[in-house]
Amino acid sequence: MIRCRRSFKPPSRCASVRTDKLLLDTHVFLWWLSGDPRIGTTTRSTISRAALVFVSAASAWEAAIKAAIGRLSLPDSLEAGVRECGFEQLSIGFSHAEAAANLPPHHSDPFDRMLVAQAQLEGLALVTHDRKMAPYDVPILWI
């Protein structure tokens, strides 16, 4: 079942991070689609209220690889899920690749490094639970 962002009520308070333009990390997007309770009410509301919510092609790529090797079961088409939830697709460009390559080695996961680079270059707050993202110079909305 896909839960779309328009179905949640706005929070009574906001996080200190600017939350009008967001980039969901792979886990957060998959948890959103499945209605996973690891995304709390406040975070769900913040995502619902954001003017723009992006899901990176890097997340689709990561999820597809994990599904192909049997580590993940995908509910439906991720592209359809992005559309149905009112989110936007974020393609990977050469500038994103170059920025990811130049990041300090705080995190070894290439997909997560790409998300950090995209958030930095596109002026997005990254929504994640991954504490390895903390050292990077990027606004983070923690779940």
C-alpha positions as CSV (number, residue, x, y, z in Angstrom):
1,M,0.0,0.0,0.0
2,I,1.3,3.4,-0.9
3,R,0.7,6.2,1.5
4,C,0.8,9.6,-0.1
5,R,2.0,12.7,1.6
6,R,-1.2,14.7,1.3
7,S,-2.9,12.4,3.8
8,F,-1.1,13.6,6.9
9,K,-1.9,16.6,9.1
10,P,0.7,19.3,9.6
11,P,2.8,19.3,12.8
12,S,2.3,21.7,15.6
13,R,6.0,22.5,15.6
14,C,8.8,22.3,12.9
15,A,12.3,21.0,13.0
16,S,15.1,23.6,13.1
17,V,16.2,22.6,9.5
18,R,14.6,24.4,6.6
19,T,12.0,21.9,5.5
20,D,10.4,23.3,2.3
21,K,12.7,21.3,0.0
22,L,13.6,17.8,1.0
23,L,15.5,14.8,-0.3
24,L,14.5,11.4,1.1
25,D,17.2,8.8,1.6
26,T,16.5,5.3,0.3
27,H,15.3,3.9,3.6
28,V,13.1,6.8,4.4
29,F,11.4,6.6,0.9
30,L,10.8,2.8,1.3
31,W,9.5,3.3,4.8
32,W,7.2,6.0,3.5
33,L,5.8,3.7,0.8
34,S,5.2,0.9,3.3
35,G,3.8,3.1,6.1
36,D,6.6,2.0,8.4
37,P,6.3,3.5,11.9
38,R,10.0,4.3,12.0
39,I,9.0,7.6,10.4
40,G,7.3,9.4,13.3
41,T,4.3,11.6,13.1
42,T,6.3,14.8,13.2
43,T,8.5,13.8,10.3
44,R,5.6,12.5,8.3
45,S,3.9,15.8,8.8
46,T,7.0,17.7,7.8
47,I,7.4,15.7,4.6
48,S,3.7,16.2,3.8
49,R,3.9,19.9,4.2
50,A,7.1,20.4,2.2
51,A,6.8,22.3,-1.1
52,L,9.1,19.9,-2.9
53,V,10.1,16.3,-1.9
54,F,12.7,14.6,-4.0
55,V,13.7,10.9,-4.4
56,S,17.0,10.4,-6.1
57,A,17.7,8.1,-9.0
58,A,20.5,6.8,-6.7
59,S,17.8,5.5,-4.3
60,A,16.0,3.7,-7.1
61,W,19.3,2.2,-8.3
62,E,20.2,1.1,-4.7
63,A,16.8,-0.5,-4.1
64,A,16.9,-2.2,-7.5
65,I,20.3,-3.7,-6.8
66,K,19.2,-4.9,-3.3
67,A,16.0,-6.4,-4.8
68,A,18.0,-8.2,-7.5
69,I,20.2,-9.9,-4.9
70,G,17.3,-10.8,-2.7
71,R,18.0,-8.4,0.2
72,L,14.9,-6.3,-0.5
73,S,11.3,-6.9,-1.6
74,L,9.9,-3.9,-3.5
75,P,6.2,-3.2,-3.2
76,D,5.5,-1.7,-6.7
77,S,7.3,0.4,-9.3
78,L,9.4,2.9,-7.4
79,E,8.8,5.4,-10.2
80,A,5.1,5.0,-9.8
81,G,5.4,5.3,-6.0
82,V,7.3,8.6,-6.4
83,R,4.6,10.0,-8.7
84,E,1.6,8.7,-6.6
85,C,3.0,10.3,-3.5
86,G,3.5,13.6,-5.2
87,F,7.3,13.5,-4.9
88,E,9.8,14.5,-7.6
89,Q,12.5,12.4,-9.3
90,L,16.0,13.8,-8.9
91,S,18.3,12.6,-11.7
92,I,22.0,12.1,-11.3
93,G,24.2,14.6,-13.2
94,F,27.9,15.0,-13.8
95,S,28.1,17.7,-11.2
96,H,26.5,15.4,-8.6
97,A,29.1,12.7,-9.5
98,E,32.0,15.1,-9.2
99,A,30.7,16.5,-5.9
100,A,30.3,13.0,-4.5
101,A,33.8,12.0,-5.5
102,N,35.1,15.1,-3.6
103,L,33.3,14.5,-0.4
104,P,35.4,13.6,2.7
105,P,35.4,9.9,3.4
106,H,33.0,10.0,6.4
107,H,30.7,7.4,4.8
108,S,31.8,4.6,2.5
109,D,28.4,3.9,0.9
110,P,28.4,5.4,-2.6
111,F,24.6,5.8,-2.7
112,D,24.6,7.8,0.5
113,R,27.5,9.9,-0.7
114,M,25.6,10.7,-3.8
115,L,22.6,11.8,-1.8
116,V,24.8,14.1,0.3
117,A,26.2,15.6,-2.9
118,Q,22.8,16.1,-4.4
119,A,21.4,17.7,-1.3
120,Q,24.4,20.1,-1.1
121,L,24.2,21.1,-4.8
122,E,20.5,21.4,-5.0
123,G,20.0,23.2,-1.7
124,L,17.9,20.3,-0.1
125,A,17.6,19.1,3.4
126,L,18.3,15.4,3.6
127,V,15.8,13.2,5.5
128,T,17.6,10.3,7.0
129,H,18.2,8.0,10.0
130,D,21.8,7.3,9.0
131,R,24.0,8.9,11.7
132,K,27.1,8.5,9.4
133,M,25.7,11.5,7.4
134,A,26.2,13.9,10.4
135,P,29.7,15.0,9.6
136,Y,28.8,16.3,6.2
137,D,28.0,19.9,5.5
138,V,24.3,19.3,4.6
139,P,21.1,20.2,6.4
140,I,19.6,17.0,7.9
141,L,16.1,16.2,9.1
142,W,16.6,13.2,11.4
143,I,14.0,10.6,11.8
